[in-house]
Amino acid sequence: MSSLLLRSLLEAYRAALAPAAARFELAARLPRVAQRARFVALRERARGTAFARDHGLERIRTVEDYQDAVPVRDYAGHLPYLERMLRGERRVLTREHPRLFERTSGSTQASKLIPYPPALFAEFSAATGPWLFDLYTHRPALRETSAYWSISPLGRREARTPGGDPIGLVDDTEYFPPAVRALLRQVLPVPPQVARLEDVDRCRYVTLRYLLADRRLGLVSVWSPSFFTLLIDRARAHADRLVEDIAHGTLSPPGGPSPPELRLRPPEADPAQAEAVRAAFAEPTPDLRRVWPHLRLVSCWTEGAAAAQLPALRALLPPDVEVQGKGLLATEGVVSFPLLGHEGSVLAVAGHLLELRPLDDPAGRPLLPHQVDVGERYQPILSTAGGLYRYPLGDALEVIGRYRRTPRVRFLGRIDGVSDLRGEKLAPAFVDAVLDEALAEVPGVRFRLLAPTPGDPPNYTLYLEVPPGLSCDEVAAAVERGLRSNPHYDYCRRLGQLDPVAAVAVSDGLARYEAALTQRGQRAGDLKPPGLRREPFWHEVLAQDRPDAARA
């Protein structure tokens, strides 16, 4: 594709995003009015459904009445309705029938299925549209480059619900309106069907075959920073094969050719680009500027536990490449999105009905966006066009300011997934903070994970990947001191109910972490960054039969 055609398509793409950006700007100035409108739309979509009848929604006139009539419910609370929908029953949670069901990442439990009717896609667009408009407006160089998006999981398999509805998107452009979708498909270098390759390693290889051949790549959007670092690790491992494929216009993934039904056609032969890839990956640290001279921005998680993975990501990127945080987006809905030049992320008040429950008063009435205070911490609660009503996300946010009259927030971490072997009550957000502090002066950390280890008494083990010659002893002692600032953990230690933190040095930690979770049904590319995990198998995964792993 010529540079002129690419720029023309992206200018048209930006113009298509402008209406969503204008609607958000109005909502940001009048968040109370905007959220009232979201409530009215929510009530209308529920009219005539089983849920509306059960809760008297058609008689409700105010958000406050809605809060009184509908309790805050997690996935289990919605499950009786969702099970009816999964069997194919109509008009259960929304008047619209879902186009599909999407899986959550299942960070602390089995994956869950979320209904996606057409109106939910519109609510996602109400948040993603203003973000992308802002990006292409304030970073005009991106309007001359292609973009790589990884939204849905790699290696996904086709599946259907008992009622016959599809599970999972056909491709990631379905998140966008039809006009925008058609434009996007012209500027994405990786064909969307690549994600349907079921083997993750082959899927990564084919992704790299397209990406490394594209000198116009300017924007990379992934979830976890480790997704991109592991992708580059695979490029290093397969560099010779990739160079041959790029030079000769072939596609030769490990394990044989791609399934013919995917109809994958590799880019044309490009010996000059093949030489650039060869030279880039001949360096100890790949010189990505040789491959992607126009790369300008990487969008990924940057807050909470993901912050620990940013140094490894930045070490791979050319110094002038910008890293932008994602805001808080979940499979269930969008809470916030970033705007360039503004710290944190802004609440997506033009998308869903948002409530924020004070963490220091969980029994109180949740607040609406215009009611929250700067400096306070909250748990977000969503009511969406997907049929989730007053659905709490297991996340903690801090309000750090405002954009127009709408709160800007910072993601602090998870408030669920608490580990409690002996009453110590270790929460992920707390452990992430302890690890951040303990590792602040430790150079070159590529992997860290704290997990319980069975025993009598049990303890927690810190699995750590650091450069050779660095001892883990002092880090483990610092983590132990940090954990003991939690009175519940300190009490268990003083009673002898827990042994102190032990340390195990590991290698290839991120790859082993990902492999262990994908083998157990979670999604490659959408895994939460390692911090605290409660599963009992981590010693076997990370340390057993490892000649280079020993207790420090």
C-alpha positions as CSV (number, residue, x, y, z in Angstrom):
1,M,0.0,0.0,0.0
2,S,1.4,3.4,-0.9
3,S,2.0,6.0,1.8
4,L,-0.5,8.4,0.2
5,L,-3.3,5.7,0.2
6,L,-2.5,4.8,3.8
7,R,-2.6,8.4,4.9
8,S,-5.9,8.9,3.1
9,L,-7.5,5.9,4.8
10,L,-6.3,7.0,8.2
11,E,-7.6,10.5,7.7
12,A,-11.0,8.9,6.8
13,Y,-10.7,6.7,9.9
14,R,-10.0,9.8,12.1
15,A,-13.0,11.6,10.6
16,A,-15.2,8.5,11.3
17,L,-14.1,8.7,15.0
18,A,-14.9,12.5,15.3
19,P,-18.6,12.1,16.3
20,A,-17.8,9.8,19.2
21,A,-15.1,12.2,20.4
22,A,-17.6,15.2,20.2
23,R,-20.2,13.2,22.2
24,F,-17.7,12.4,24.9
25,E,-16.5,16.0,25.1
26,L,-20.1,17.0,25.9
27,A,-20.5,14.2,28.4
28,A,-17.2,15.1,30.1
29,R,-18.5,18.6,30.7
30,L,-21.9,17.3,32.0
31,P,-21.2,13.9,33.5
32,R,-24.4,14.0,35.6
33,V,-26.6,14.6,32.5
34,A,-24.6,12.0,30.5
35,Q,-25.0,9.3,33.2
36,R,-28.7,10.0,33.5
37,A,-29.0,9.4,29.7
38,R,-27.1,6.2,30.1
39,F,-29.6,5.1,32.8
40,V,-32.6,5.9,30.6
41,A,-31.1,3.9,27.7
42,L,-30.4,1.0,30.0
43,R,-34.0,1.0,31.2
44,E,-35.3,1.1,27.7
45,R,-33.0,-1.9,26.6
46,A,-34.3,-3.9,29.5
47,R,-38.0,-3.2,28.8
48,G,-40.0,-6.5,28.5
49,T,-37.2,-8.7,29.8
50,A,-37.3,-11.3,32.6
51,F,-34.9,-9.2,34.5
52,A,-37.0,-6.0,34.2
53,R,-40.1,-7.9,35.4
54,D,-38.2,-9.4,38.4
55,H,-37.0,-6.0,39.5
56,G,-39.8,-3.6,38.4
57,L,-37.4,-1.6,36.2
58,E,-40.2,-0.2,34.0
59,R,-41.6,1.6,37.1
60,I,-38.2,3.1,38.1
61,R,-37.6,6.8,37.2
62,T,-34.3,7.7,38.9
63,V,-30.8,6.3,39.3
64,E,-31.4,6.3,43.0
65,D,-34.5,4.1,42.7
66,Y,-32.5,1.8,40.4
67,Q,-29.9,1.4,43.1
68,D,-32.6,0.6,45.6
69,A,-34.3,-2.0,43.4
70,V,-31.3,-3.8,42.0
71,P,-28.6,-5.2,44.3
72,V,-24.9,-5.2,43.4
73,R,-24.3,-8.6,41.8
74,D,-21.2,-10.3,40.6
75,Y,-21.1,-12.9,37.9
76,A,-22.5,-15.6,40.1
77,G,-25.5,-13.3,40.9
78,H,-26.2,-12.9,37.2
79,L,-25.6,-16.6,36.4
80,P,-29.3,-17.8,36.7
81,Y,-30.2,-15.3,33.9
82,L,-27.1,-15.9,31.9
83,E,-27.6,-19.7,31.9
84,R,-31.0,-19.1,30.3
85,M,-29.4,-17.0,27.6
86,L,-26.7,-19.6,27.0
87,R,-29.5,-22.1,26.3
88,G,-30.9,-19.7,23.7
89,E,-33.8,-18.1,25.6
90,R,-34.7,-14.6,24.4
91,R,-35.5,-11.4,26.3
92,V,-33.8,-12.5,29.5
93,L,-31.4,-9.6,30.3
94,T,-31.8,-7.4,27.2
95,R,-34.4,-7.1,24.4
96,E,-31.6,-7.6,21.9
97,H,-30.2,-11.1,21.5
98,P,-26.4,-11.3,21.8
99,R,-24.4,-11.5,18.6
100,L,-22.0,-13.6,20.5
101,F,-20.7,-14.4,24.0
102,E,-17.1,-13.4,24.9
103,R,-14.9,-15.1,27.5
104,T,-13.3,-13.2,30.3
105,S,-9.6,-13.7,31.2
106,G,-10.5,-15.6,34.4
107,S,-7.7,-14.3,36.4
108,T,-8.8,-15.9,39.7
109,Q,-11.5,-18.3,38.6
110,A,-12.7,-20.3,35.5
111,S,-13.4,-18.2,32.5
112,K,-16.8,-16.6,32.3
113,L,-19.1,-15.9,29.3
114,I,-20.3,-12.3,28.8
115,P,-23.2,-11.6,26.3
116,Y,-22.4,-9.1,23.5
117,P,-25.6,-7.7,22.0
118,P,-25.2,-5.0,19.3
119,A,-25.7,-2.1,21.8
120,L,-22.7,-3.2,23.8
121,F,-20.5,-2.8,20.8
122,A,-21.8,0.8,20.6
123,E,-20.9,1.4,24.2
124,F,-17.4,0.1,23.6
125,S,-17.1,2.5,20.6
126,A,-18.2,5.4,22.8
127,A,-15.0,4.9,24.8
128,T,-12.5,3.6,22.3
129,G,-13.5,6.2,19.6
130,P,-12.6,9.3,21.7
131,W,-9.3,7.7,22.7
132,L,-8.3,6.9,19.1
133,F,-9.4,10.3,17.9
134,D,-7.3,11.9,20.5
135,L,-4.3,9.7,19.6
136,Y,-4.5,10.4,15.9
137,T,-5.1,14.1,16.5
138,H,-2.2,14.8,18.8
139,R,0.2,12.3,17.2
140,P,-0.3,13.2,13.5
141,A,2.7,11.1,12.5
142,L,0.6,8.0,13.3
143,R,-1.7,8.9,10.4
144,E,1.0,7.7,8.0
145,T,1.6,4.4,9.6
146,S,-0.1,1.0,10.1
147,A,-1.2,-0.4,13.4
148,Y,-1.1,-3.8,15.1
149,W,-3.9,-4.6,17.5
150,S,-4.1,-7.6,19.8
151,I,-7.5,-7.5,21.5
152,S,-8.8,-11.0,21.4
153,P,-6.7,-14.0,22.4
154,L,-4.2,-15.7,20.2
155,G,-4.9,-19.4,19.5
156,R,-8.6,-19.2,20.0
157,R,-10.9,-22.1,19.0
158,E,-14.3,-21.8,17.5
159,A,-17.0,-22.7,20.0
160,R,-20.7,-22.2,20.6
161,T,-23.0,-22.0,23.5
162,P,-25.6,-24.8,24.1
163,G,-28.1,-22.5,22.4
164,G,-25.9,-22.2,19.3
165,D,-24.6,-18.7,19.7
166,P,-20.9,-18.2,18.8
167,I,-18.3,-17.7,21.6
168,G,-15.7,-15.1,20.7
169,L,-15.3,-12.5,18.0
170,V,-14.5,-13.6,14.4
171,D,-11.9,-10.8,14.4
172,D,-11.0,-7.8,16.5
173,T,-12.4,-5.2,14.1
174,E,-15.9,-6.2,15.2
175,Y,-15.5,-4.0,18.2
176,F,-15.9,-1.0,15.8
177,P,-18.8,0.3,13.8
178,P,-19.1,-1.1,10.3
179,A,-17.8,2.0,8.5
180,V,-14.8,2.1,10.8
181,R,-14.3,-1.6,10.5
182,A,-13.9,-1.5,6.8
183,L,-11.2,1.2,7.1
184,L,-9.4,-0.6,9.8
185,R,-9.1,-3.8,7.8
186,Q,-7.1,-1.8,5.2
187,V,-4.5,-0.5,7.6
188,L,-3.9,-3.6,9.9
189,P,-0.8,-5.5,8.6
190,V,-1.8,-8.8,10.3
191,P,-4.9,-10.5,8.8
192,P,-7.5,-11.0,11.6
193,Q,-7.9,-14.7,10.8
194,V,-4.3,-15.3,12.1
195,A,-5.6,-15.3,15.6
196,R,-7.6,-18.5,14.8
197,L,-4.4,-20.5,14.5
198,E,-4.9,-22.8,17.5
199,D,-1.2,-23.4,18.3
200,V,0.0,-20.3,20.1
201,D,3.6,-20.6,18.9
202,R,2.6,-21.0,15.3
203,C,0.2,-18.1,15.8
204,R,3.0,-15.9,17.1
205,Y,5.2,-16.9,14.2
206,V,2.6,-16.0,11.5
207,T,1.9,-12.7,13.4
208,L,5.6,-11.9,13.3
209,R,5.9,-12.9,9.6
210,Y,3.4,-10.1,8.8
211,L,4.6,-7.6,11.3
212,L,8.3,-7.8,10.5
213,A,7.6,-7.4,6.8
214,D,5.7,-4.1,7.4
215,R,8.1,-1.1,7.5
216,R,5.1,1.3,8.0
217,L,4.2,-0.1,11.5
218,G,3.7,2.9,13.8
219,L,1.2,1.8,16.5
220,V,1.2,-1.3,18.6
221,S,-1.7,-2.0,20.9
222,V,-1.6,-5.0,23.3
223,W,-2.8,-5.7,26.8
224,S,0.1,-6.9,28.9
225,P,3.6,-5.5,28.3
226,S,4.8,-9.1,28.5
227,F,2.8,-10.0,25.4
228,F,5.0,-7.8,23.3
229,T,8.3,-8.8,25.0
230,L,7.4,-12.5,24.6
231,L,6.5,-11.8,20.9
232,I,10.0,-10.3,20.4
233,D,11.6,-13.3,22.2
234,R,9.9,-15.6,19.7
235,A,11.2,-13.4,16.8
236,R,14.7,-13.9,18.2
237,A,14.2,-17.6,18.4
238,H,12.9,-17.9,14.9
239,A,14.9,-15.1,13.3
240,D,16.6,-17.3,10.6
241,R,13.3,-18.8,9.5
242,L,11.6,-15.4,9.5
243,V,14.4,-13.8,7.4
244,E,14.1,-16.6,4.8
245,D,10.3,-16.2,4.6
246,I,10.5,-12.4,4.3
247,A,13.3,-12.6,1.6
248,H,11.4,-15.2,-0.5
249,G,7.8,-14.2,0.1
250,T,6.9,-17.5,1.8
251,L,5.1,-18.5,5.0
252,S,6.7,-21.4,6.9
253,P,5.5,-21.6,10.5
254,P,6.8,-24.3,12.7
255,G,4.7,-27.4,12.4
256,G,3.8,-27.0,8.8
257,P,1.7,-24.8,6.6
258,S,-1.3,-22.9,7.9
259,P,-4.8,-24.4,7.4
260,P,-6.0,-23.7,3.9
261,E,-9.4,-22.5,5.2
262,L,-7.6,-19.4,6.7
263,R,-6.6,-18.3,3.2
264,L,-3.4,-16.6,4.4
265,R,-1.3,-15.0,1.7
266,P,2.1,-13.9,2.9
267,P,3.4,-10.4,1.9
268,E,5.5,-10.3,-1.2
269,A,9.2,-11.1,-1.2
270,D,11.3,-8.2,0.3
271,P,15.0,-9.0,0.4
272,A,15.8,-5.5,1.8
273,Q,13.5,-5.9,4.7
274,A,14.8,-9.4,5.3
275,E,18.3,-8.0,5.6
276,A,17.0,-5.3,8.1
277,V,15.4,-8.1,10.2
278,R,18.6,-10.2,10.1
279,A,20.7,-7.2,11.2
280,A,18.3,-6.2,13.9
281,F,18.2,-9.6,15.5
282,A,22.0,-10.1,15.3
283,E,22.3,-7.6,18.1
284,P,22.2,-8.8,21.8
285,T,19.2,-6.5,22.2
286,P,17.2,-6.4,18.9
287,D,17.4,-3.0,17.2
288,L,13.8,-2.6,16.4
289,R,14.3,0.8,14.7
290,R,16.0,-1.1,11.8
291,V,12.8,-3.1,11.3
292,W,10.2,-0.5,12.1
293,P,11.6,3.0,11.4
294,H,8.2,4.6,11.9
295,L,7.2,3.0,15.2
296,R,6.0,5.7,17.5
297,L,3.7,4.4,20.2
298,V,2.9,1.2,22.2
299,S,-0.4,1.1,24.1
300,C,-0.5,-1.4,27.0
301,W,-1.2,-1.8,30.7
302,T,1.1,0.4,32.7
303,E,-0.4,0.5,36.2
304,G,-0.8,-2.0,39.0
305,A,1.2,-5.2,38.6
306,A,2.0,-4.3,34.9
307,A,4.3,-1.5,36.0
308,A,6.9,-4.1,37.0
309,Q,7.1,-5.2,33.3
310,L,7.6,-1.8,31.8
311,P,11.4,-1.7,32.2
312,A,11.8,-4.9,30.1
313,L,9.4,-3.4,27.5
314,R,11.2,-0.1,27.4
315,A,14.6,-1.8,27.1
316,L,13.4,-3.4,23.8
317,L,11.9,-0.2,22.3
318,P,13.8,2.6,20.7
319,P,14.2,5.5,23.1
320,D,11.8,7.8,21.2
321,V,8.9,5.3,21.2
322,E,6.1,6.4,23.6
323,V,4.3,4.0,25.9
324,Q,0.7,4.9,26.7
325,G,-1.3,3.3,29.5
326,K,-4.6,1.6,28.6
327,G,-6.9,2.8,31.2
328,L,-9.3,0.3,32.7
329,L,-11.0,-1.9,30.0
330,A,-12.5,-5.3,30.8
331,T,-14.3,-7.9,28.8
332,E,-17.4,-6.8,30.7
333,G,-17.0,-3.1,29.8
334,V,-15.0,0.1,29.7
335,V,-14.4,2.1,32.9
336,S,-11.8,4.6,31.7
337,F,-9.5,5.4,28.8
338,P,-6.3,7.6,28.4
339,L,-6.0,11.0,26.8
340,L,-2.6,12.4,25.8
341,G,-1.3,15.1,28.2
342,H,-3.5,14.0,31.1
343,E,-2.3,11.8,33.9
344,G,-4.2,8.6,34.5
345,S,-7.3,7.9,32.5
346,V,-10.7,9.6,32.3
347,L,-14.0,7.8,33.2
348,A,-15.9,6.7,30.1
349,V,-19.1,8.5,31.1
350,A,-20.5,8.4,27.6
351,G,-20.4,4.6,27.5
352,H,-22.0,2.6,30.4
353,L,-23.7,3.7,33.6
354,L,-20.9,3.9,36.1
355,E,-21.0,3.7,39.9
356,L,-18.0,3.9,42.3
357,R,-18.1,2.2,45.7
358,P,-15.8,3.8,48.3
359,L,-13.3,1.2,49.4
360,D,-13.4,2.6,53.0
361,D,-17.3,2.3,53.1
362,P,-18.2,-0.8,51.1
363,A,-21.6,-1.0,52.8
364,G,-22.6,2.6,51.7
365,R,-24.4,3.6,48.6
366,P,-22.1,3.7,45.6
367,L,-21.6,7.1,44.1
368,L,-22.0,8.4,40.6
369,P,-19.0,10.0,38.8
370,H,-20.0,13.6,39.6
371,Q,-20.2,12.7,43.3
372,V,-16.7,11.3,43.9
373,D,-13.8,13.1,45.6
374,V,-10.2,13.5,44.4
375,G,-7.8,11.5,46.5
376,E,-10.4,8.8,47.4
377,R,-10.3,5.2,46.3
378,Y,-13.2,3.3,44.8
379,Q,-14.4,0.0,43.2
380,P,-16.1,0.5,39.9
381,I,-19.6,-1.0,39.3
382,L,-20.9,-1.3,35.7
383,S,-24.4,-1.4,34.2
384,T,-24.1,-2.2,30.5
385,A,-25.9,-2.8,27.3
386,G,-24.7,-6.4,27.6
387,G,-27.2,-7.1,30.4
388,L,-24.9,-6.8,33.4
389,Y,-26.7,-4.7,36.0
390,R,-24.7,-3.2,38.9
391,Y,-21.8,-5.6,38.2
392,P,-18.8,-5.0,40.4
393,L,-15.3,-5.3,38.9
394,G,-12.6,-6.6,41.2
395,D,-10.5,-3.5,40.8
396,A,-9.3,-0.5,42.9
397,L,-9.1,3.0,41.5
398,E,-7.9,6.3,42.9
399,V,-9.4,9.5,41.7
400,I,-6.4,11.8,40.9
401,G,-8.1,14.8,39.2
402,R,-10.6,15.7,36.6
403,Y,-10.9,16.2,32.9
404,R,-13.5,18.9,32.3
405,R,-15.9,17.8,35.1
406,T,-15.3,14.1,34.8
407,P,-13.0,12.2,37.2
408,R,-9.5,11.0,36.1
409,V,-8.4,7.8,37.8
410,R,-5.4,5.7,38.4
411,F,-5.6,1.9,38.5
412,L,-4.3,0.6,41.8
413,G,-4.7,-3.2,41.4
414,R,-7.1,-6.0,42.1
415,I,-9.2,-6.2,45.3
416,D,-10.2,-9.8,44.8
417,G,-7.9,-12.8,44.6
418,V,-7.0,-12.5,48.3
419,S,-4.6,-15.3,49.5
420,D,-5.5,-16.6,53.0
421,L,-3.7,-19.7,54.1
422,R,-3.7,-19.0,57.8
423,G,-5.7,-15.7,58.1
424,E,-3.0,-13.5,56.6
425,K,-5.3,-12.0,54.0
426,L,-2.8,-10.9,51.4
427,A,-4.5,-8.9,48.6
428,P,-2.9,-8.7,45.1
429,A,-2.7,-4.8,45.2
430,F,-0.9,-4.9,48.5
431,V,1.6,-7.6,47.3
432,D,2.2,-5.7,44.1
433,A,3.2,-2.6,46.2
434,V,5.5,-4.7,48.4
435,L,7.2,-6.2,45.4
436,D,7.6,-2.8,43.7
437,E,9.3,-1.4,46.7
438,A,11.5,-4.4,47.3
439,L,12.7,-4.5,43.7
440,A,13.0,-0.8,43.2
441,E,16.8,-0.8,43.3
442,V,17.3,-4.3,41.8
443,P,18.4,-4.0,38.1
444,G,17.3,-6.2,35.3
445,V,14.3,-8.0,36.9
446,R,12.5,-9.9,34.1
447,F,10.0,-11.9,36.3
448,R,8.6,-11.8,39.8
449,L,5.9,-13.9,41.3
450,L,4.8,-14.6,44.9
451,A,2.9,-17.7,45.5
452,P,2.0,-19.9,48.6
453,T,3.9,-23.0,49.2
454,P,2.3,-25.9,51.0
455,G,4.0,-27.1,54.2
456,D,3.7,-27.4,57.9
457,P,3.7,-24.5,58.4
458,P,3.3,-23.1,54.8
459,N,5.0,-20.1,53.5
460,Y,5.2,-17.9,50.5
461,T,7.9,-18.3,47.8
462,L,9.2,-15.5,45.7
463,Y,10.1,-16.7,42.2
464,L,12.6,-14.2,40.7
465,E,14.4,-13.9,37.4
466,V,17.4,-11.5,37.7
467,P,20.8,-11.3,36.0
468,P,23.4,-13.9,37.0
469,G,25.4,-13.0,40.1
470,L,22.6,-11.2,41.9
471,S,21.4,-12.9,45.1
472,C,17.7,-13.2,45.9
473,D,18.4,-13.3,49.7
474,E,18.1,-9.6,50.3
475,V,15.1,-9.3,48.0
476,A,13.2,-12.0,49.9
477,A,14.1,-10.4,53.2
478,A,12.7,-7.0,51.9
479,V,9.5,-8.7,50.7
480,E,9.2,-10.4,54.1
481,R,9.5,-7.0,55.8
482,G,6.9,-5.4,53.5
483,L,4.4,-8.2,54.0
484,R,4.8,-7.9,57.8
485,S,3.4,-4.3,57.5
486,N,0.1,-6.2,57.1
487,P,-1.1,-6.9,60.6
488,H,-2.8,-10.1,59.7
489,Y,0.4,-11.5,58.1
490,D,2.5,-10.2,60.9
491,Y,0.3,-11.9,63.5
492,C,0.4,-15.3,61.6
493,R,4.2,-15.0,61.5
494,R,4.5,-14.2,65.2
495,L,2.3,-17.2,66.0
496,G,4.4,-19.5,63.8
497,Q,1.5,-20.2,61.5
498,L,3.6,-19.1,58.5
499,D,7.3,-19.5,57.7
500,P,9.2,-16.5,56.2
501,V,9.3,-15.8,52.5
502,A,11.7,-18.1,50.6
503,A,13.3,-17.2,47.2
504,V,13.8,-19.3,44.1
505,A,15.8,-18.1,41.1
506,V,14.2,-19.0,37.8
507,S,14.9,-18.7,34.1
508,D,12.4,-18.1,31.3
509,G,9.9,-17.1,33.9
510,L,7.4,-15.2,31.7
511,A,7.3,-18.0,29.1
512,R,6.8,-20.7,31.7
513,Y,4.2,-18.6,33.5
514,E,2.2,-18.1,30.3
515,A,2.5,-21.7,29.3
516,A,1.2,-23.0,32.6
517,L,-1.9,-20.8,32.5
518,T,-2.7,-21.3,28.8
519,Q,-2.5,-25.1,29.4
520,R,-5.1,-24.6,32.2
521,G,-7.5,-22.7,29.9
522,Q,-6.5,-19.1,30.2
523,R,-5.8,-16.9,27.2
524,A,-2.4,-16.1,25.7
525,G,-1.9,-12.4,25.2
526,D,-4.6,-11.6,27.8
527,L,-2.9,-12.9,31.0
528,K,-2.6,-10.7,34.0
529,P,1.0,-9.8,34.8
530,P,2.5,-12.0,37.5
531,G,2.4,-10.6,41.1
532,L,0.5,-12.7,43.6
533,R,-1.0,-16.1,42.5
534,R,-2.8,-18.4,44.8
535,E,-2.5,-21.7,42.8
536,P,-0.4,-24.4,44.4
537,F,1.5,-25.6,41.3
538,W,4.0,-22.8,40.8
539,H,7.0,-24.5,42.3
540,E,6.6,-27.4,39.9
541,V,6.2,-25.1,37.0
542,L,9.0,-22.7,37.7
543,A,11.6,-24.5,39.8
544,Q,11.3,-28.3,39.6
545,D,13.9,-30.1,37.5
546,R,15.6,-26.8,36.7
547,P,19.4,-27.1,37.0
548,D,19.8,-23.3,37.1
549,A,17.1,-22.8,39.7
550,A,18.0,-23.1,43.4
551,R,16.9,-21.6,46.6
552,A,18.8,-18.4,47.2
